[in-house]
Amino acid sequence: MFSTLRGSASRSAVAFGVSAARPRGLARLVRRAHQAAATGAQRGLQTRPLPIAFVTAQRRFCAASAPETHEFKAETKKLLDIVAKSLYTDKEVFIRELISNASDACEKLRFMQGTSQLHHVSDESLPLQVKLSVDEAERRFTIEDTGVGMTHDELVSHLGTIAKSGSLDFLQRGDSDASKIIGQFGVGFYSTFVVADKVEVYTKTCDPAKGDQGYLWSSDGSGSYTITEVADVPRGTKIVLTLKDDATEFAKVDTVKKAAQKFSSYIDFPIYVHEDGEDKPVNKQEALWMKSSATDEEHTQFFRYLGGTSYGEPYYSLMYQTDAPLSIKSCFYFPDPDNAPNRMFTRDPDVGISLHSRRVMVKKHADGVIPKWLHWMKGIIDCEDMPMNISRESMQDSRLMEKLSMAIVRRILRFLDQQAKKDPEKYTKFFKGYSYFLKAGILEDRENNQGRHKDDLLKLMRFECSNKDKGEMTSIEEYISTAKDGQQNIYYFCCPDRQTGLSSPYMEQFIERGRNVLLMYEDIDEIVVNSINDFKDKKLVSVDASAVDFELDLDPPEEKDDKDTRKLTEDEQKELSDFMKGVLGEKVQEVKFSDRLVSSPAIVTSVISPHMRKMMKSLMAGREGAAMGNMPVTLELSAKHHIITTLHTIKEANEPVARIATEQLFDNACIAAGSLDDPRVLLTRLGKVLEMFVYQGAGFDYAKGEYTHPPAVDGTAAEQPQSAEAAKSEEAVNETPMFREFKA
């Protein structure tokens, strides 16, 4: 029993003046009292009964201790400091918060009047509005509204309790349309303590049945506030801030006006700024995206308003409203392609679309919703149930934000696809202006979103093609619909311009077969097509690729009468391949014969296309170990071409000429591929070719190394060409200056 007594003695210790911190002392006292009583009884002595406190304690000790409930305590001043200074990144946000509160107050009154919840209104002649004013000399900022106002109890409940949202209570009672009420968290009012040493709130309720008394709520943010009855207060609420020394800029009209326009231009109720002795409206512009439709003139005016100009018209306009995955109301504008931004001066551009919630701006640049490659668009996204953080400056749920972004971007891309089908000519002009950004979107989407918008973006691509006239554009979908029966590839060619592309040896087999090829002129094109690989189960194949099935049996060309055309046999092909490989050395990985050539003797191919090789070399210029120009290539030859068959004939009979021809043939192929970076390296060999022409014209036989009929010039013997003796032996060939340079 005493062990139980010791465990609970602290609860009764007060009755005996024993410290609750020493329960064992109390237990000993109880034990001694019982012992004394027992001894007295044995001696026949009359003993006094135990004090009732002891008895009560004993009974309690036999039961389990009951749980105790306590409330958290807060250092109010410190809590206000945290709320005021830690939630908001910019001081000017307090203007947004106060205007939002004022708008909610007006909306509540309008709703109560419209639903007959309020039959009589105090100061009925006052219009619903918000007014801002400043006194620079007194460092004072004032905002007043003519909304519902507050009673004494509402002042205590709403302003005396941090994080108590009157607007949220209003919504939870089902009293209003959620899309028109802005407040949610009940902390916006306390943003005033970021800039103010003292906050005074004058208010009177709109309901005469609740009283006609005005009140003044006042606090310096130290943890307490006062409420005083005042007379002659109009309906609504007026907040007066005495600004801190480091916030005096908010006692200037221009600063306040700019902040009000920035955050609250689309509030439903008129906002005025008292300037030059009169009230001037701030929010003249209607929230166009909240409407179900708009005229072209309204779109033009709003587009100019967003751009801050008095001229210009949107090329395309889009209004988008949906309830899933979030409630979204938005409008977007596509500027004229003639005014498309120059990508040279847009290294890190700001997104031109802003993010709003219930007509109040949350982010001026909606970076997390609109990708950078659409930065040139103008518009507004308004999401009323956006999961924002408590400061209402960003979204909390990144997954919902991702869904919001996906829904918006998909709608924009599909809208452009609709416009392309509706008016192809107009869209072609648009694409020419913004093609780089849409192509960059394919790369960025693949990197950041696993290519979720790939198909929608590829539908918007437009290119010239070999089967249409210059300037005419085609889509990839149209290319597929007009392709040869059974064609599984989409063929493309990256080239500087149309003329160069069509005259390239890589295009010969496609032109001969009448097979269409997409012509791509921009540097970014090759990177884009290499990143996507396929479209609608069709593989994208470059015409200058190596080791690729070009489906040559799909549409064989018409047979020509080539009875007199010589073609090297397989043995002859091997002999010539070995000879040319020996001459070219490490410049080539392989020399082989191919059926892809029609009228050209040779081409070079590689794992990396010539166009990509050139781009990569320019990107790696100046870096150590950058050897893109020295990467071996494959030299492909035509077994039917007369230059190749003749080269095989002279490779033994006239080896010096065959060597020069081999080198020149390789250089010509590199020029055709666009992979010869510096043409000056050809000057020495071209000089030697010129020498051969001149001396052969003068009667010199390179096979014999002598003149067949030496010409005389002024009685002087004709000069021998520099390589005249080179034909006599392999050693002599290797010692000539020309071939020493070739080998180098």
Secondary structure as GFF3:
##gff-version 3
##sequence-region A 1 744
A	DSSP	alpha_helix	2	8	.	.	.	ID=ss1
A	DSSP	three_ten_helix	9	11	.	.	.	ID=ss2
A	DSSP	three_ten_helix	13	16	.	.	.	ID=ss3
A	DSSP	alpha_helix	23	42	.	.	.	ID=ss4
A	DSSP	alpha_helix	52	61	.	.	.	ID=ss5
A	DSSP	alpha_helix	76	86	.	.	.	ID=ss6
A	DSSP	alpha_helix	93	114	.	.	.	ID=ss7
A	DSSP	beta_strand	130	135	.	.	.	ID=ss8
A	DSSP	beta_strand	140	145	.	.	.	ID=ss9
A	DSSP	alpha_helix	152	154	.	.	.	ID=ss10
A	DSSP	pi_helix	155	159	.	.	.	ID=ss11
A	DSSP	alpha_helix	166	172	.	.	.	ID=ss12
A	DSSP	three_ten_helix	178	180	.	.	.	ID=ss13
A	DSSP	three_ten_helix	188	194	.	.	.	ID=ss14
A	DSSP	beta_strand	196	204	.	.	.	ID=ss15
A	DSSP	three_ten_helix	208	210	.	.	.	ID=ss16
A	DSSP	beta_strand	214	219	.	.	.	ID=ss17
A	DSSP	beta_strand	226	230	.	.	.	ID=ss18
A	DSSP	beta_strand	236	243	.	.	.	ID=ss19
A	DSSP	three_ten_helix	245	251	.	.	.	ID=ss20
A	DSSP	alpha_helix	253	264	.	.	.	ID=ss21
A	DSSP	beta_strand	271	275	.	.	.	ID=ss22
A	DSSP	beta_strand	278	281	.	.	.	ID=ss23
A	DSSP	three_ten_helix	288	290	.	.	.	ID=ss24
A	DSSP	alpha_helix	296	307	.	.	.	ID=ss25
A	DSSP	beta_strand	316	322	.	.	.	ID=ss26
A	DSSP	beta_strand	328	334	.	.	.	ID=ss27
A	DSSP	three_ten_helix	337	339	.	.	.	ID=ss28
A	DSSP	three_ten_helix	343	345	.	.	.	ID=ss29
A	DSSP	beta_strand	353	357	.	.	.	ID=ss30
A	DSSP	beta_strand	360	363	.	.	.	ID=ss31
A	DSSP	three_ten_helix	372	374	.	.	.	ID=ss32
A	DSSP	beta_strand	378	383	.	.	.	ID=ss33
A	DSSP	alpha_helix	398	422	.	.	.	ID=ss34
A	DSSP	alpha_helix	424	449	.	.	.	ID=ss35
A	DSSP	alpha_helix	454	460	.	.	.	ID=ss36
A	DSSP	beta_strand	464	465	.	.	.	ID=ss37
A	DSSP	alpha_helix	476	481	.	.	.	ID=ss38
A	DSSP	beta_strand	489	494	.	.	.	ID=ss39
A	DSSP	alpha_helix	498	502	.	.	.	ID=ss40
A	DSSP	three_ten_helix	505	507	.	.	.	ID=ss41
A	DSSP	alpha_helix	508	513	.	.	.	ID=ss42
A	DSSP	beta_strand	518	520	.	.	.	ID=ss43
A	DSSP	alpha_helix	523	532	.	.	.	ID=ss44
A	DSSP	beta_strand	534	535	.	.	.	ID=ss45
A	DSSP	beta_strand	538	542	.	.	.	ID=ss46
A	DSSP	alpha_helix	570	584	.	.	.	ID=ss47
A	DSSP	three_ten_helix	585	587	.	.	.	ID=ss48
A	DSSP	beta_strand	588	593	.	.	.	ID=ss49
A	DSSP	beta_strand	602	605	.	.	.	ID=ss50
A	DSSP	alpha_helix	610	619	.	.	.	ID=ss51
A	DSSP	three_ten_helix	628	630	.	.	.	ID=ss52
A	DSSP	beta_strand	633	637	.	.	.	ID=ss53
A	DSSP	alpha_helix	642	653	.	.	.	ID=ss54
A	DSSP	alpha_helix	655	673	.	.	.	ID=ss55
A	DSSP	three_ten_helix	679	682	.	.	.	ID=ss56
A	DSSP	alpha_helix	683	697	.	.	.	ID=ss57
A	DSSP	beta_strand	700	701	.	.	.	ID=ss58
A	DSSP	beta_strand	706	707	.	.	.	ID=ss59
A	DSSP	beta_strand	712	713	.	.	.	ID=ss60
A	DSSP	beta_strand	716	717	.	.	.	ID=ss61
A	DSSP	three_ten_helix	724	727	.	.	.	ID=ss62
A	DSSP	alpha_helix	730	735	.	.	.	ID=ss63
A	DSSP	alpha_helix	737	743	.	.	.	ID=ss64
###
